[in-house]
Amino acid sequence: MIDTGLEITLINRKLIEKVDLTNLIYKIPRANLVGANKRTLATINEGIRIKVRLGKKFYALQCVIMPNMMHDMIVGVDELSEKHVVIDFKNNTIQITERK
């Protein structure tokens, strides 16, 4: 899922456990994840760097681990801007123009 209103990229802890990537988890400074309504959704303190394949290319993503999330992953504006993602709503397409 993509969320242009989300400042960070989130990944569901259950997905990490399911695909056996718990050995890649690292600690990050503890912070509260706050929703648009200003309510605290969760306290977070773990991150993970993963590779995601789209078509024939792999992309590295820095993710904050979220417990009990409804979706497997939500890509936020941090990774969308870093990868120079262009969302074309008129033509219903997404283009990744990541610069090396």
For each residue, the residues with C-beta under 8 A, 3 or more apart:
1: 71 73 74 75
2: 74 75 80 87 94
3: 6 74 75 76
4: 76 77 80 87
5: 36 77
6: 3 9 10 74 76 77
7: 76 77 78
8: 64 76 78
9: 6 61 62 63 64 73 74 75 76 78 79
10: 6 33 63 64 65 66 69 73 74 76
11: 15 16 48 50 63 64 65 66 69 72 73
12: 15 16 65 66 68 69 71 72 73
13: 16 17 46 65 66 67 68 69
14: 17 18 68 69
15: 11 12 18 19 72 73
16: 11 12 13 19 21 22 24 25 48 65
17: 13 14 20 22
18: 14 15
19: 15 16
20: 17
21: 16 24 25 48 50
22: 16 17 25
23:
24: 16 21 48 49 50
25: 16 21 22 46 47 48 65
26: 46 47 48
27: 45 46 47
28: 31 44 45 46 47 64
29: 45
30: 43 44 45
31: 28 43 44 45
32: 40 42 43 44
33: 10 40 41 42 43 44 64 66
34: 38 39 40 41
35: 38 39 40 41
36: 5
37:
38: 34 35
39: 34 35
40: 32 33 34 35 43
41: 33 34 35
42: 32 33 66 67 68
43: 30 31 32 33 40
44: 28 30 31 32 33 64 65 66
45: 27 28 29 30 31
46: 13 25 26 27 28 64 65
47: 25 26 27 28 62 63 64 65
48: 11 16 21 24 25 26 62 63 65
49: 24 60 61 62 63
50: 11 21 24 60 61 63
51: 58 59 60 61
52: 58 59 61
53: 56 57 58 59
54: 57 59 96
55:
56: 53
57: 53 54 96
58: 51 52 53
59: 51 52 53 54 83 96 98
60: 49 50 51
61: 9 49 50 51 52 75 79
62: 9 47 48 49 78 79
63: 9 10 11 47 48 49 50 73
64: 8 9 10 11 28 33 44 46 47
65: 10 11 12 13 16 25 44 46 47 48
66: 10 11 12 13 33 42 44 69
67: 13 42
68: 12 13 14 42
69: 10 11 12 13 14 66 72 74
70:
71: 1 12 74
72: 11 12 15 69
73: 1 9 10 11 12 15 63
74: 1 2 3 6 9 10 69 71
75: 1 2 3 9 61 79 80
76: 3 4 6 7 8 9 10 79 80
77: 4 5 6 7 80 81
78: 7 8 9 62 81 82
79: 9 61 62 75 76 82 83 85
80: 2 4 75 76 77 83 85
81: 77 78 84 85
82: 78 79 98
83: 59 79 80 96 97 98
84: 81 96 97 98 99
85: 79 80 81 94 95 96 97
86: 94 95 96 97
87: 2 4 93 94
88: 91 92 93 94 95
89: 92
90:
91: 88
92: 88 89
93: 87 88
94: 2 85 86 87 88
95: 85 86 88
96: 54 57 59 83 84 85 86
97: 83 84 85 86
98: 59 82 83 84
99: 84
100:
